[in-house]
Amino acid sequence: MKQSYRRRIFISDCEGPISRNDNAFELASHFIPDGSRLFTLISRYDDVLADVVKRKGYKAGDTLKLILPFLKAYRVTNQAMADYSSKNMLLVFGAKEMLRFVQKFMPSFIVSTSYEQYMRLLCDLADFPFENVHCTRLDLDKYKTNQEEVAQIQRLREEMVSMPIPEIPKGAKSLSELPKEHQNSIRRLDQIFWRELAQMNVGTMLREVNPVGGDEKAEAVWRIVALSGNRLRNVMYVGDSITDVSVFRLVREEGGLTISFNGNSFAVREAEVAVLSENAIVTAVLANVFSKFGKVQVLNLIKEWKSSMIKKIGLYQPLKEDFFKTYGKKLPRVELINSQSMEKLMHESTAFRKTVRGEAIGKLG
């Protein structure tokens, strides 16, 4: 019992560290006219509410419930979501192998804001147990609407896609620090979501659907650790976006290991390690070292991140062979994040993220 208590745990976000999709963005782009702009607007609104305004009761990732009335208004069903997601699933190169290796070393879990329909398909593709996944539960078919509401929502969509996408000045702590026209957009979006849509039948979705993002992600990680009888200091968490900020803070403050994998500025700001790689197998290397030796040895390896150090650290032999076969002499970029490196890494990781996932997805929060 004592040995299992000390066993380390691997927990990862999905979209970014494992898959290249932003499933909700792609669903909106496919099913809703001007859906990519609509989703980008709502995503930026999400960033403002979560990181600037810090609206009470709101958390990063709630974009995934705010887009639902519009999906419903354009007749999207559970089956349509699953069919589209199945045809457009894109794993990060090496992700399936990474998950296979990591499960050999320690208990492994995925905590994702993604919809359940998408996560079930991903688990089938990646041979990962769905029972080890925490994600956003959604039954879109159970929510009802009518022609009048559909027309209202479609008119709101037309209004919203004509709005400017809000820009958040660096370090902004209040809505008043945004440009005036962007402040006006935020205030109008407040009216649309929390008054107009909230009073419709589809408003039930805004009250009932609870995306696993922000504090909800942190709560899921806490539950995983508590149920295993373990401690947060034994957790390695991998994330890439604003929805991971609360988890990064929780795990880091308790002494666990936090890794940004092709993360945006929100992720790099809160993690201890930045990974920039087109292939996920590097995550398995860091996980193998963490499982055998702990956090300090991972950080020491990163300080001396070169082939000779990786070869002699005692990796699982099949993983070592796969790693060097994948990268050859050009190692993936893995760096410690500190006060001196943070600004540079925020910029470079965000730019690299766009090359891996595309410009439209890469710039989302």
N, C-alpha and C positions, 0 to 999 in steps of 0.2 A: 504493500500500500504506500509506503514511504517513497519508493522509487517512482510510482506513477504520479505522486503528488509533485515531484520535481521535474517531471517530463515537460519539455517545452512545447509550445503550441504555435502553429502557423495559421494566420488569418489574413485574407486578402480581399480587397475590393475586386470587382469583376471587370467592368468596362474601363480599359486602360491597362491595368497590369495583366489581364488574361485575354480580353477580347478587344478588338479595334472598333467595335460598334459604339455608337450612342443610340441605343435602340429606340428610345422615346423620340429623339430628334428625327431619326429616320422614318419612324411611323408617321410623325406629323408632316414631314416633307413629302411623303408618298400619298397620304390620304387627304390632306387639307390643302386647298389652294394657297399658294405663298406660305406653305407650312414651315419652311425652313426659316423664313424671316419671323414668322409668328413665334416659333419656338425660341429663336435667339432672343427676341424681345422679352419673352417670359423668363428665360434663363437669366438674362441680365437683371430683370426685376427681382428675381430670386436672390441674386448676389447682393443687390442693394438691401433687401429686407433682412437677409441673414448676416451680412458682414458690416453694413453701414448703419442702417436704422435699428437693427436688432429687434425687430417686431416681436412682441410678446406672443408666444405660442406658435411662432413660425420657425422652421429650421431649413437649413440648406438641403436642397434636393426636392423640396415641395413643388418644384416645377412639374414633377411627374403627376401631381394631382391637378394642378392648374390647367394643364393641357387637356385633361379628360373631357370637359364639356364640349370642346371643339372636335375631338375625335368622335364623340357621340353624335354631334350635329351632322357629321359627314358619314354616318351609318357604319362606323367601324364596330366590329364584333370581336369576341374572344377568338373565334376561329380565324378571322381575317388577320388579327395580330399574330397568331401563331403561324399561319401560312406565310405571311410576309417575312417574319423573323427567321423562319426555317430556311428560306431561300437566300437570305442575305447575311447569315451568320459569318463573321470574320474573326478568327482567333489571332492573337499575336503569334508570330512565328515562334515555335518552340514551347508554346503555352501548355499543350497537352502533355508533352514530355516533362515539362517543369512540374506540373501537378502530379504526374506519376512518380517522379523522384521524391518530391516533398512528402507524399503520403507514406513513403518507406521510412522517413526519418522521424516523423512526429504527427500527432493528430492535426488534421487540416480542415479549415473552414473557409467559406466565402460569405462575406457580408456585403450585400449590394443593394443600391437603390433601385436597380432594374426591376421591371415587372416580372411576376411569377412565370408568365407564359414564356418569356425569353429565357429565364434561368433554367427552366425544365429542359428546354431544347439544348442549351449550352452544356448542361450536365450530361445529357445523352451523348453529345458530340465529344466531350472531353473525358468521358468515363469517370466522372466525379459524382459521389453520392449526393443526391438532392437533399437527403435528410441532414446534411452538414451545411446547408445553405440558409441564410436569413435574407429575405428579399421582400419587395413590395407586393402584397397580396391584392389581387384585383379580379373582380368578376364584372366586367363591363356590361354584360348582357342583362344583369339584374336591374340596372337603372333605366327608368322609363322617361321618355320625353314626348312632346307633341309637335305638330307642325308649326304652331305659333312660336314655341320656344326655339325650334330649329331655325326659323327665320330670324329671330332676335339674335341668336348666337352667331349666325352667319353675318349679320350686319355688324356685330361687334368685331368680328374677325376683320372685316373690311376697314373698320376704323383703326384697329390696332396695327395692321401691317403698314399703315401710312405714318405711324409714329416714328420719331427718331429713336434709334437704339441708344439707351443711356450709357454714357461713359463715366467710369468711376475714377476720379482723381486719386493719385497715389496717396495713401494714408488717410483718406476721407473718413471722418467719424460722424458726420451728420448729413442729412439730405440737403441742407443749405449750402454745402460745399460743391454740389453738382451744378453744372450749367443750368440756367433758369429754364430753358425749354425741356431739359431732361427732368428737372423737378416737376414740371407740369405733367410730363408723361407718367411719372411715378404716381402722382396724385390721382390722375385719371384711371390708372390701372387699379389703384386702391378701390375706387368707386365700382369699377367693372367687376372685380373679383369678390369683394367683401360686401357689396350691396346688391348690384344687379343680378349677377349669376347666383349669388347666395340665396336669393328669393325665388329662384326658379326650381323646378323639380330636379334639374341637374345639380343644384346646389348641395344636394345630399352627398354627392361624390366628394365635394370639398370638405365635408364634415366627417365622412366615414373612411375614405381612403387615407392610409397613413404611410407615406413613403419612408423607407428605411434609409434616412439620410441624417446628417448632423448628429444631434443628441440621440436620435433613435438608433443610429449606427453604434454609437458609443455604448448605449444600453445593451444592444445585441452582443457586443464584444464582452461586456461585463458578465452577461448571462452565460455565455460560452465558458468563460473562465470559472465562474462560480459553480456551475454544474459539474465541471471536471475536478473540482476540489483543488484548483491551482491558484496561481497568483499572476497578476498582470505583468510583473517583472519577467515572467517566463514567456511572454508573447512577442512574436515578430509580426508586425502589421505592415502590409504593403498597400499603398493608396496612391491617388493621383490628382485629386480635385478638392473643391471646397466642401464636398459632402464628407470628406475624410478628416477634416480639421479637428472635429471634436474627438475622434478616435485617436488621432496623433497626439493630442494633448493629454488624453487619459493615459495612454500606454507609456508615453515618454515620461510623464510625471511620476509614474510608478516604477520606472526603471526598465521597461521593456524596450524593444528595438523598433524604430519607425523608419520606413523606407518610402521615398517618393520614386515611383517608377514612371518616367516620362511625365512627371507632374507639371501642373500649371503653377502660377505664382502662389496661389493659396496653399498648395501642398508643400512646395519647397520651403515656404515660410515656416511651416510647423514641423517638418520631418528632420531627422538627424543625418540621413544618407540620401543622396540623389543618384539615381541610376538613369542613364540615357542609353537606351538600347533598342534595336529593332527586334531582338530575340529575347524571350523570357527565360531562357535556360540559366542566365546569370542569377536570377532570383533563387533557383534551386541551389546554386553554389553558396550563396549567402545563408540560405536556410540550413544547408548541411553543416556549415561551420557553426551557426547559432545552435543547432540541435546538439552538437557534440561538445562544444567548448563555451558557448554563451556569448553574450553581447560584447564584452570587452575584446575577445579574440576577433570578432567580426570587425570592430572598429580598428583594431591593430592591423588586420589584413588590409583594410581599405587605405590606411596610411602608407602602406608599402604595396600598393596595387600593381603588381607586375607578375609575369608568368612564373618566374622562379619561386616566388612566395606562394602562389596558388598551387604549384606542383608539389610543394613539400609540406603543405599544411595538413594532409591526411584526409583528403576528400574520398568519398565513395568512388571506387575506381570506374565503374561504368559512367558515372556523372562526369568525372574528370575527363574521360575520353570524349564524351559528347561535347563538353564545353570547349575543348581545344579543337575539336573537329569543326565546331560551329564558327569559332572566332579566329582560329589560326593565331598569327602573331599580333593581330590588331585587337586588343582587348576592348570590351565595352567600357564606356566611361562610368566610373563609380567614384564618387567623391563625398567626403564629409561636408556637411553644411554647418558653417559657423558664421560669426558676424562679418568676417572678412570675405567669405565666398558667397554669401547668401544672395546679394543683389545680382551678381554675375550669373549664378546658377538659376535664379528665377527667370532671367531673360533667356538664357541658353536652353534650359529645359523646356520652357514654353515654346520656343522656336522649333526645337527638335520634335516635340510632341505633335506639332502640325505636320511635320514630314511623315510621321508614322500613321497618323489617324486622319489626315486631311485638314485643310484650312478651316472648313466650316465647323467640324467637330472639335478640332484642336483649340479653337478660341473660346469655346464654351467654358463656363465656370466649373 
